[in-house]
Amino acid sequence: MIYTLTTNPAIDMNFCTNGIKRSEVNRTFDTVYSANGKGLNVSFVLKHFGIDSTVLGFFGGFSGEYIVKETKRKQVGIIPTEVDDITRINIFVNDGEGEFKFVNSGSFVNEEKQKEMLDTIKNLDDLEYLSISGSLPTGIDTSYYDQIFEICQQKKTKVILDISSPKLKDLLKYNPFLIKPNDEEIKDIFGIIIRDEEDTKDLLKYLYENGAQNILLTLGEKGSYFYNGEKIYFATTQQVELLSSACAGDSALAAFLSVWIKDPENIEMALKRSAATGANVAESNGIGDLQKVEEYVKNIKVKEVH
């Protein structure tokens, strides 16, 4: 079974407006409220592609209750750890020219609730994969990742990491099964600027040699790369008009996993579905309906990089 962990979930409110003017009433349209959080998005998109998973996370207040109910409504399994604080609400605004992102820090999670989550993970008897995504909420130190990895090593769980924390560099020592950084995170965490394909190849080999078993590197409109220690693959992108970048990276990861976990040799289709899904989500508010994925898959080109 695949489990996804979102320590800092959110309700995302996406809407559009025809420009933003200070001290005036700005009318909005196309408002979409989404039960969200990076791991939740992974589970929702996996479900779309016929793969079952179970959500783990900290949820509190009316907003946390909404996310839990929405997850169940989507027929995705969820084991919530309830906290006293209110789960955050994030706002994404497109003013017709670009996107504004207002992201809150999240609810406070005390040590008792942190331990409760660790105990939940320990007691899972079918924890084959654990996908950890997103930021840590207030109250949780980055050493929490170490505690999770130690449990997963004992259970022989394959860990998938999609985090933007500087802690990622240190976590490579645990040999994560897959990491999914983007170029911004590579610059911020490792101090490496990707200028061309030679830089990319050196980076992928560096990440592999330092512990990552597999790397899915996303570069936005410049495409994506995958490296498994043997071969490097590159996938092009589908050009779309950006509406909201929220959820796109998580959805691309889930789409990749939906193929690759079942058929590790079918890297080409995994990359095509990943790129197509990320593009379709980027032109939508929230995850959207994913109705253009199969159309876009036909336009994505994948090549082996020598």
ABEGO torsion letter per residue (X at the ends): XBBBBBABBBBBBBBBBBEBBBGBBBBBBGBBBBBBEAAAAAAAAAAAAGBBBBBBEBBBEAAAAAAAAAAAAAGBBBBBBBBABBBBBBBBBBAGABBBBBBBAEBBBBAAAAAAAAAAAAABAABABBBBBEBBBBGBBAAAAAAAAAAAAAAGBBBBBBBABAAAAAAAAAGBABBBBBAAAAAAAAGBBBABAAAAAAAAAAAAAAGBABBBBBAEAAEBBBBAGABBBBBBBBBBBBABABGAAAAAAAAAAAAAAABAABAAAAAAAAAAAAAAAAABBEAEAGAAAAAAAAABBBBBBX
